[in-house]
Structures are given as structure tokens and as C-alpha cells.
Amino acid sequence: MEKYEKLEKVGEGTYGKVYKAMEKTTGKLVALKKTRLEMDEEGIPPTALREISLLQMLSQSIYIVRLLCVEHVIQSKDSTVSHSPKSNLYLVFEYLDTDLKKFIDSHRKGSNPRPLEASLVQRFMFQLFKGVAHCHSHGVLHRDLKPQNLLLDKDKGILKIADLGLSRAFTVPLKAYTHEIVTLWYRAPEVLLGSTHYSTAVDIWSVGCIFAEMIRRQALFPGDSEFQQLLHIFRLLGTPTEQQWPGVMALRDWHVYPKWEPQDLSRAVPSLSPEGIDLLTQMLKYNPAERISAKAALDHPYFDSLDKSQF
């Protein structure tokens, strides 16, 4: 790891510490993600190797943060402390200096609060669907899409999905660097209700919540517990029924909830165009099987006015 000079710790992701660093020979900025590995007799666990090869394959899309290389660092064995050497993997990613959460916050507060331009929201949504469609076409669910995980290259106007693919090999959840709890705001109702068989539709729900947040400049469903999160959702979309969502009452954490009627979604996002409301409605369907796919969303009329040749 002598090639890199660590500049500052910028976060603590799902699978370890994240540093902003500089490649000494080129001066190029990179993000180093350091993760502890439990070594087995053969070396790096095969699960980790599979995840890395998956990440390398996925990062061929410009809408996924690029994994540049992987460095495996073994610290020398210290017989007084443990029986096996410590092993760290450093995943070296391209560095982007801001994320969608910071970008939305800068439009909500500060010296010049203003809505995000409708054309910019449209561009970001198209790129987000491109990235999600790319993951889903390779059988990968993100499971934790949120504005903090969407990095921005502001100069080029490109949005990239980060923190992807390592959810299965590195399952030790670390608390966020700022000690905020892992957010529930973007979590699909089937996950909140304890479903263990979920699909690509969980990511589509998250993308819908992110879409609404770009328009509103505040979260659509800001719950502080799983129960409160469900109540936020039910108050806006109505309490789900078996007719709407077959099997919902058989889910592990289903209880008898107050019966709310669905509200008009356009009241939550008043500045969104009718086409945008239609797309959002298709993303926030209760029945996961009815949610629009990322691939189909790219052809939705909401994007008709977009010059798609640039993407």
C-alpha cells in the first residue's frame, strides 16, 4: 500500500473504513475501502473473490463507481496475539467528491435554497435506472440504495452507484461513520414486513423514494423505526390489502394496522409532471411483482423529452 498516501478518513461503509487517498506517482485521487478478512487455510475466502470479480464486471458501466484494483495486505504474524496473520483487503475505487445527499442538502439549506432543476432530476433518474438495470441484468441486488450511496461527478453531470455488491461476502454491518443508524427510509415494505424472498423490486422501491426526495428536497418516508416506517408508507399510499398485494398478511411481521385510504401522490410531490407522477406510482406499487423494472423505466414517457443519445 506504499503506492498510496492516505489523506483523510471519509467514512465507514458496510464493510470497513473508507479513506480518501492519493496515488503517489500520478497524484490521482482514489477512495480506499479497507476491509478485514477472516483468512481460511487457502487464503482469501472464495466468497470475497466472487464478490470482487462481480464488482469488476459491474464497474464496466459508467453508472457504477469503478473498482480500479484490489490490494491484499497481510500483516506479519504476531504469535502473542493470535494464531493467524491479520489480513486486510483494500479495494481501490475512483474518487468522487460529493454524493446526492450532499447535493440535495445544498439545495435545501445554505445561502441559496432552491429546487433541483426538473431537467437535472430527469438526467439523474435516467442514469440511476441505467446503473440499476445493469446490476439487475447481472443478477445483483443492491439492497441499500439511498442518496448517500449515489456519488456525483459534478463536472460531467454523471451519477454513479456506490457501495455495491459486497453485501454478501462482508456481512459485518458497521455503524456509519457519523454514528447515524442505518437508514430505513428507502427500505421496501416487503423487507420491513420480514419477507425473506425478495427480488430486484426492493431496489426499485428505493429508487422511487430517491426520486421523490430529489423533487421534495426532503425524505418521502422518514421513519425512525421499522414500525414507524410502515406507518409513514401506509398513511400516504393507504394500508395494503390482500387484493392489492396477495400474501401480504402472511408475512412474518404483518400486524393489524390502522386502515388508511390512499392519498393523492401528487400532493407529496406537487412540482412533478404528470409523467413523473405516473413513473413514481409504478415504482411505489405494494405488490413487488407489479413494480416497474429498471429496464422498462428507461422507456417510460417521463424520459421522452430527454436526449438519450448522450447516455
Stockholm file with secondary structure:
# STOCKHOLM 1.0

chainA/1-311         MEKYEKLEKVGEGTYGKVYKAMEKTTGKLVALKKTRLEMDEEGIPPTALREISLLQMLSQSIYIVRLLCVEHVIQSKDSTVSHSPKSNLYLVFEYLDTDLKKFIDSHRKGSNPRPLEASLVQRFMFQLFKGVAHCHSHGVLHRDLKPQNLLLDKDKGILKIADLGLSRAFTVPLKAYTHEIVTLWYRAPEVLLGSTHYSTAVDIWSVGCIFAEMIRRQALFPGDSEFQQLLHIFRLLGTPTEQQWPGVMALRDWHVYPKWEPQDLSRAVPSLSPEGIDLLTQMLKYNPAERISAKAALDHPYFDSLDKSQF
#=GR chainA/1-311 SS CTTEEEEEEEEEETTEEEEEEEETTTCCEEEEEEEEECCBTTBSCHHHHHHHHHHHHHTTSTTBCCEEEEEEEECCCCTTTCSSCCEEEEEEEECCSEEHHHHHHHHHSSSSCCCCCHHHHHHHHHHHHHHHHHHHHTTCCCSCCCGGGEEEETTTTEEEECSCSCTTTCCCCCCCTTCCCCCCTTCCHHHHTTCSCCCTHHHHHHHHHHHHHHHHSSCSSCCSSHHHHHHHHHHHHCCCCTTTSTTGGGSTTCCCCCCCCCCCGGGTSTTSCHHHHHHHHHHSCSSGGGSCCHHHHTTSGGGTTSCGGGC
#=GC SS_cons         CTTEEEEEEEEEETTEEEEEEEETTTCCEEEEEEEEECCBTTBSCHHHHHHHHHHHHHTTSTTBCCEEEEEEEECCCCTTTCSSCCEEEEEEEECCSEEHHHHHHHHHSSSSCCCCCHHHHHHHHHHHHHHHHHHHHTTCCCSCCCGGGEEEETTTTEEEECSCSCTTTCCCCCCCTTCCCCCCTTCCHHHHTTCSCCCTHHHHHHHHHHHHHHHHSSCSSCCSSHHHHHHHHHHHHCCCCTTTSTTGGGSTTCCCCCCCCCCCGGGTSTTSCHHHHHHHHHHSCSSGGGSCCHHHHTTSGGGTTSCGGGC
//
